[in-house]
Amino acid sequence: MVAGISFADENTFALSPAQNELAEKITQKTMELNYVEAFNLARKLRLENDGVGCVFQNIIRVSMYDDKGDTTSLKVAAKNLETCKTEGLWDALRNFEIGYVLTETGHSVKGAMQTRSAANQFEEAKDFESKAFYSIYAYYVDNSFGWLPFKSDNRESYLKILDSGSLRSARFWPLFLTPLIWMHYDRKDFKTGLSLAERGLKKAPNHPVMLQIKADMLYRLNRYDEAAAIYEKSAADYLERTGKTIRYWCSILNLIRIYHDAGDEAKANEQRKKLNDPDYQKQKKWMPGSLLDDLNDRKLI
């Protein structure tokens, strides 16, 4: 709020130049893993625009969970997002983030309802960032019902909108690029997924989550040595940096199937033995369901 005028217009994500600069720096510092500085900047933003700053504080917390396996941060984000005083499209983003958090904490039905509520707000907006957020929701709706006759299928259009948004938005690009990569993964377009992951790494060099995503694409392209090298380093780095948290165990689980598919059962067994650890049992419920399903279905664990 400046001179009684709110720059967070209800129909856009518009902010004052100073507020927008803070928002972009928050994203930059978050992707640099400098969470302390990101929070400092978010606090400054809250002094200028309380609701927007509140949303960014909790985006940081969600990022900390995604990176460090900090489930406490995720739970704090869930609580705090409920109380952020937002308006217009920033309220839509708040609901969008709540939907993600609910899904991650096992409340998938509530999460879907919250995401749909956010999508309804984004659908009517004209700016490119709103269109990108809406495309995330709309893509998966079309993906679910694409088999029905006479059902329109706009998935290609949504992919293009997300791709453009990830290139144009300095403050939201990770929120657009990550789902875009997984959409291509689900389509078995692993070459495009790899190219997009490498784009992300150019913007956030050595980002540990983006590196794991890159390794997933390499694995699906049967580039086992490269995928294993990334996950071996990822496991070692996370063990040193965060201990045996979610991303560490994701590395171990992925190494089991990479080495198995590469025909190196000795190394696969070496990784498999690491699962005989109470810490793994504590973290198991946070492991990606698709990863565990693949390993269990193939009797690799």
N, C-alpha and C positions, 0 to 999 in steps of 0.2 A: 504494500500500500504506500503510494507516494502522493503527497498533497491530496489525500482523500480519494485517489483514483486507483482502482485495482487493475494491474496489468494482466492478471490471470483471467482474461476474457472467457465468458462461459462457453463460447462457441469455438474457441481455439485453445491451443497450448501456449499462446503468446505470453511472454514475460517481458519485463523491462530489460534493456540491454545488460544492466548490472546483474540482475537476477539470472538471466539466461547464461551469462558467463560463469556464474557460480555453479549452475546446474551442469554445464559442460565440464567444468573442472572436477566436480564430484564424480562424474562418470569416469573421467580420466584417472583420477587417483584410485578409484575403486578397482579399475582394471589393472592398475599398477600394483595392486595388493596393499596399497598404503591406506589402510582402513582408518587409521587414526586421523590422518589429514582429511580424508573424505568426510568423516564425522565432524571435524572442525568446520569445514566448508558448509556442511549441511546445517550446522547450528547458526552460522552467519546468514544462511538463506532463510532460516526460520525467523530471524529478526526482521527480515524484509517481507517475507511472505510465509506465515506460519504453516498453512496447510501444505503448500508445495514442499517446503523444507522437511516437513514431517514425512511426506511420501518418500522423499529421497533418503531420509535416514533409514527407513525400513527397506528400501531397495538395497541399501548397503548391507543391512542385516541378512537379507535373503542371499546376497552374493557371498557373504561370509559363510553361511550354511553350505552353499553350493561348492565353495572352495575348500573350506577347512573342516566341513562336517560338523559345524557348530550348531547342533540342534537347539541349544538354548536361544541362540540368536533368532532362529526360525520361530520359536514359540513367542519370543518377545515381539517380533514383527507382527505375528498374528494378533496379539493383544493391542499393540499400538496403532496398527492400521485401522482398527475399529473406531479410534477416537480422533484421527486426523481430521481437522476442520477444512475440508476441501469443497470446491464448487466446480460445476461444469465438467469439462473434460479431465481435470485433475481428480475429480471425484470418480470418474470412470476408471482412471488409472489406478486409483486406490482400490476400487472394487476388483479390478483385473488382478492386482497383486494379492488381494485377499483370496481370490479364487485359486491362484497358484499355491498359496500357503496351505489352504484347506486340503487341496489335492495331495500335497506332499505329506501332510500329517494324517492321511487316511480317511479324510472326509470327502470322498470323490463326488458324491451327489450334491452336497452343499457347495463344493468347489465349482461344479459345472453350472449350478444355478447362479452363483456369484459372477462367474465369467460371462454367462449369457446376459446378465444385467449390464455389465460393463460394455459388452458388444453392442447392445441396443443403443447405448449412449454414443458409442463411436460411429455407428452406422450412419447417423444423420450428419456427422461433421464433414467438412470439406477439406481440411488440411491433410497433408500427406502423412503425418505421424498418426493421426487418428485412423486413416485408411489402412495403415500398416498394422496397427493393433487389431482393427476389425478383421483384417485378412487372416490373422492367426486363428481366430475363432471360426471364421467362415470356411477356411480351408478344411478344417477337421469335420465341420458339419457336412460339407460336400463329400468329403472322403468317406464318411459313414453311410451316406445315402446315394453314392455315385452309381451303385449297381441297379437302382430303380429305373425302370423305363420312363422316359419323358421328364426325368428330373434334370434340371439344368446343372451343368458342371463347370464352375468357374475357377477351378483349382489353378490352372495355368496363369490366369490373370492375378490371382492372389499371390502366387510365387513371384511374379514380376513386381507387384506392389511392395512386397516385403524386401525383395532384393534392392529396389530403389530406396526404400526407407532406411535400410542398413547402411547404404552409401551416403545418404544425405543428412541423417540425424546424428549430430555429435553427442547428444545427451541420451539417446535411446538406442544407439546402434547395437549394443549387446543383446537387448531385449528383442530385437528384430532378427539379428543374424543367427542366434542360437536355434530358435525354432525353425528357421529357414533351412539350416543344415540338416536337422532331423527330418524335415519333410522330404528332402532329397534322399536321405538315408532310407526312409520307409518306402520310397519309390525305387529303391535299389540303384539309384543314380549316384554311386559312390564317388565317381570322378568329380562330379559337380560338388558333392559334399566336401571332398578333399580340397578342392579349389577354394571353397568358401571358408573352410577352417584355416587355410593358409592366409587368406585375406584377413581373417580375424587376428592371426598371429603377427601380421605386419602392423596392425593397429595397436596390438597389445603383446609385444614380443615376450615369448616364453611364458605366456599365461598358462598356468598348470591345468586348468579345466579345458581350455581350447586345445592344449597339447594332447590330452586324453581323447578329445573328440577327433583330432587328426589321426591318432592311433587307431580309433575305431574304423575310420574310413580306409586306412591302409590295410587293416586286417581283412576287411571285406573285399579288398582288391587283391587279396592273396599275397600282399607284400609283407610276409610274416616277420622277416628279420627287422625291418624298419619299425613295424608295430611293436615288436617285443622290446626293441631298444628304448623306445619312448616309455613303455610301461615299466620296464626295469628301473629306469631313471626316475620315473614318477613315484614308484613305490619307495625308492630310497629317499627321495626328496621329501615326500610326505611323512615318512617315518621320522626323519630328522626334524621337520618343521612343525608337525601337528601330532605326531604319534600315530597309533593304529586307529585312525578315524576312517570315515566312509570312503574317501578317495584312495586311501592306502589299500583297503580291502577290495575296492573296484579294480585296482591295478592287479592284485593277486588273482582275482577271479578271471580277469581277462587274459592274464598270462597263461593260466591253465588251458584255456581253449586255443590260444594262439600256438603254444608249443605242441598241443595235441594235434592240431590241424597241420602243423608243419612237420609232424612225424617224429617229434622229439619227446618221447614218453618219459624219459629220465627227468628232463627239465619240468615237464608237466607235473610229475609226481612230487618233485621238489617243492613246487608252488602249492600243490594240494595239501601237503603235510602242514603248511603254515595255517591252514584252517582249523587245526586242532588246538585252538586257542580260545580261552574264555572271552577275550576281547572281541573276537569275531562273532561269537554267539550273541553278545550284547548289541552289536551293530547290524546283525543280519537283517533285521526288519527294515533297515534303511537302504538296503541294497536294491538296485534297479530290478524290478520284477522280470523284465524281458531277459536280462542277463542270467538271473537265477533259473528262469524257465528253460532257457537254452541249455545251460549246463546240466540241469536235472533231466531234461528230456533225452539228452545224449549220454546220460549216466557218467558224466565227467566229474561230478562231485557226489 
